[in-house]
Amino acid sequence: MDPRLKDKIKEMRDEGVTAVDEIRRRLLLYSQSICPPNVALGNRRFFPTIRTVRNHMKATKTNDGDDQTVAEKFVSNNKIYGILFINHNGVKFLVLV
């Protein structure tokens, strides 16, 4: 995998993106902008498989902290407006508004 893609995965993880499909979708768009012309879609250096993306996501996983911090970071980075609740059992959930 191209080192620029690895850096892009880490950058997206730091932004709070955790879905493999979403990261792969963004990587495909990014790859098309950085790869040389006439590169085949089968070239794994610029167009990695889902498994490869997932493995690199796990490798770049950082200690995100507790669930509330992760949810607040995700909401602020993605401009989603919601309210974070904690019920009597300590279960946290986000209500989008």
C-alpha positions in Angstrom: 0.0 0.0 0.0 1.2 3.5 -0.8 2.5 5.3 2.2 0.3 8.3 1.4 -2.8 6.0 1.8 -1.5 4.8 5.2 -1.2 8.4 6.3 -4.6 9.2 5.0 -6.1 6.2 7.0 -4.4 7.5 10.2 -5.7 11.0 9.4 -9.3 9.7 9.0 -9.1 7.7 12.2 -7.9 10.8 14.0 -11.0 12.6 12.7 -13.2 9.9 14.2 -14.2 7.9 11.1 -14.4 4.3 12.1 -16.4 2.6 9.4 -14.2 0.5 7.1 -16.6 1.1 4.1 -16.5 4.9 4.6 -12.7 4.9 4.9 -12.3 2.8 1.8 -14.7 5.0 -0.2 -12.7 8.1 0.8 -9.5 6.3 0.0 -10.7 5.4 -3.5 -11.4 9.1 -4.2 -8.1 10.1 -2.7 -6.2 7.4 -4.7 -7.7 8.7 -8.0 -6.3 12.1 -7.2 -2.8 11.0 -6.4 -2.1 8.0 -8.5 -0.4 8.2 -11.9 -2.5 8.1 -15.0 -3.4 4.7 -16.5 -3.1 2.8 -13.2 -5.4 -0.3 -13.2 -8.1 -0.5 -10.5 -6.5 -3.9 -9.6 -3.3 -2.2 -8.5 -3.3 -2.8 -4.7 -0.8 -0.1 -4.1 -3.4 2.6 -4.9 -6.7 0.6 -4.6 -6.4 -1.6 -1.5 -8.9 -4.3 -0.5 -11.3 -4.0 2.4 -9.2 -6.5 4.4 -6.0 -4.4 3.9 -7.9 -1.2 4.9 -9.2 -2.9 8.0 -5.8 -4.2 9.0 -4.3 -0.7 8.6 -7.1 0.8 10.6 -6.4 -1.6 13.4 -2.7 -0.8 13.2 -3.4 2.9 13.5 -6.0 2.6 16.3 -5.2 4.8 19.2 -6.6 4.9 22.6 -9.7 7.0 21.9 -10.7 7.3 25.5 -14.2 6.7 26.9 -17.3 6.5 24.7 -18.5 10.0 25.5 -15.2 11.5 24.3 -15.3 9.5 21.1 -19.0 10.4 20.5 -18.3 14.1 21.1 -15.3 14.0 18.8 -17.3 12.3 16.1 -20.1 14.8 16.3 -17.8 17.8 16.3 -15.7 16.6 13.4 -18.7 15.6 11.2 -20.9 18.6 12.0 -23.7 16.4 13.4 -25.9 17.9 16.0 -27.1 15.7 18.8 -27.5 15.2 22.5 -25.6 12.6 24.4 -27.6 10.9 27.2 -26.5 8.5 29.9 -29.3 6.3 31.3 -29.6 4.9 34.9 -27.5 1.8 33.9 -24.7 4.0 32.6 -25.4 3.2 29.0 -24.6 6.1 26.7 -26.5 6.9 23.6 -26.6 9.8 21.1 -29.8 11.3 19.9 -29.4 13.2 16.7 -31.3 16.4 16.3 
